[in-house]
């Protein structure tokens, strides 16, 4: 984990979740059928909700005297835009099935990170949010694996 602080953990999850929104949004354009397209859009929407939840919780826990928050956010958004373009290029090189498997791997990492965080976080409200995110990630993992297998 980046830091053993609650805020550090939440920021780590925020970065991961924002990356997943960009990843699934980029893959949606490459989907080979309607089910895959709709499923990827849904994954992106769920991950976007995770981003919203995390940003709200981070805002509650952050101090108002941090001058680097907006700068960090702008830099992150620029980097995520580049990441989205990279996903589009990678699809043409490695194929959609391999990118779906990469998405499944990222979900596995998120699951492990959420489980680890749950051993450290005591706040009941925050634990509820993390459990909801964890269960969503587990469902994403299963769906991505199934879809990757069907691509052949």
N, C-alpha and C positions, 0 to 999 in steps of 0.2 A: 504494500500500500504506500501511497505517496507520503502521507503523514498519519500519525496515530490520533489525530484530532478529528472530531466530528465534522468540522468545516472542511478539513482536508479530504476526508472520505467523500463528502457530498460533492466537492469540486471534482474529484476524480470520476465519480459517477456521472456528473454533468457532462464532462468531456466525452466519456464513453457513449452516453445516450445521444448527444448531439451528433457524434460521428455516425451512429446507427441511423438517425433520421436522414442524414445526407446519403448514406450507403443505400438504404432501402428506396429512397426517392430516385436515386440514379438507376438502380436496377429496374424500377418500375417501367422505365422507358425501353428497357431491353427485354421485357417479358414476352415470352413466345405464345402465350394464350391468355384468355380473359381471367381465368382463375388465378393464375400466377400474378397477373397485373393487379387484380383486386386484393389479393393476399398481401403483396408487397406494399401497396398503398395503405392497407390496414396496419401492417407492422410499423410503417413510418408514422402513422397517426398515433399509435399507442406509445411509441418511443417519444414523439413530440409531447405527449401528455406527461411522460416521465420527466422530460426537460422542464416543462412548466412547473411540475411539483417540486423538483429539485431547486429551481431558481427561487421559488417562493420560500422554501425552507432556508436556503442560503441567505436570502435577504433578511429573514427574521433573525438569523444567527450572526450576521456580519455587522461590523461596526460601521457607522456612518462616516468615519474619518479615513476610509481607505480610498486614496486618490487613484489607484490603479485599476479599480473595477471596470470602468467603461473602456479603458485602453485595452485591458486583457480581453474583454468581450469582443471588441472590434477586431483585434488581431486574430482571435479564435475564429470568428466568422470568415475572415479572409482565408485562413488556412483550411477551413472546412469546404469552402468553395473550390479550392485547388484539389482537395480530396475527392470531391464529387466528379471533377473532370478526370482525375486519375482512374476512378472506378469505370468511367465510360471507356477510357482507353484500354484498361485491363480486360474488360469484357471481350473486346475484339481479339485479344491475345490469348487469354486462358480459357475463355468460354464461360457461359452463364452457369453451368453446373458447378464449376470450380469456385465461382464467386458465391454461389449459394452455400457451398460447403465452407467457404471462408466466413460467411455470415453466421453459420452454425457454430463455427469455432469461436467467433466473437461472443455469441450468446453463451457458450460454455464458460468463457472467461468471466463474463458479467455475472453468471450464476455463482461461480466460485467466489468472486469479489463480494457479492451481496451476502452470501453465507458467512464469509469472514467478518464482514462489517456487523452482521447481526450478533456475533459473539462479543462485540465491543460496545455496541450502542445499548443504552439502558432506557432512554426516553421512550415511553409507550407509543406516543403519536408518531415519532420518527420510525420506530420499529414497524408499526402498521404500514407506513408508506413503503418501507424497504421490503416487507413481505409481499405486498402487492406487486411491486416491481419484479421481485424474484420470481413469483409465479408467472407473471407475463413473460419473462425471459425464458422460463422452462417451456412454456407453450410455443414460443417463437422457435426454440431449438427443435422441438418435435416437428413443427410444420415445415421448417426449412429442410430438415433431413428428408422428410417425405417428398417434398417437391424436388429436391436434388436427385433423389432416386428415380423419380418419374421422368426426369429429363433424359436419362440414359446415357 
